[in-house]
Amino acid sequence: MSRVHLTMQGHIAHVQLNRPEKLNAVDMAMIDEVVAVGESLAKQADLRAVVLSGAGKAFSSGLDVASFGALAGSDPEALILPRTHGAANRFQQFSLVWQQLPVPVIAALHGPCFGAGFQLALGADIRIAHASVRMSVMEMKWGLVPDMGGMVLLPRLVRADTLARMIYTAEPMLIEQALALGLVTEAADDLMASAFELAETIASKSPSAIRAAKRLIGRALVAGAADVLAAESKEQAALIGKPHFIEAVSANIEDREPKFA
């Protein structure tokens, strides 16, 4: 897959956008490859964490300008309206597939993180950014609206008035503003080292508890209190007494690192 580079480091997958000569601009081929990689990783039973990054000088500069001609010359309803991935189309699945992975996804961001690239980053559970990062919804610059899952993901992170300003102006944000708004989880000078250090920390925890926690967090973002309380109890009951729970307890009592099968 030329647009996406996938490598495994133990139980951690590294998914790297691989068009550095185009600042990882997103075209149709990249959309399809990112979705394919995400959906294949979702089936990997021994996966514990994912790091998502961009090769070269940018995470992603957004939709490839060359794609606008193809979009303008096509039937927009035939291209965008069909639901190809459950409730989503192929463009939305580009970002949402990372929410659907059963394990945490860490986006490592640097340089431009615009438009489609920004919405891709929003699909991660955690975003670590270098000081060089610049972030923007960007679609309004081209007379468009966010349509790659951003309107599902952004309202979970920012207030309605902040969301409106971001969309209406398409103004880029530096890391200080992104941190203040909660769009970036934390900053890092050594971006990839920090991302993989966090991924290793996550991978060292009970795999079944981490997956349960991701399901529970996702449920808490969309469900009412009664449903969330019931989900808490269901997930906890499924963990107590099981091998990963027993190993976690034993390792703590014995003051050693746990070893999860």
Summary of the structure (lengths in Angstrom):
residues: 261
radius of gyration: 19.0
end to end distance: 30.7
largest distance: 65.6
contacts: 845
relative contact order: 0.11
helix: 50%
strand: 16%
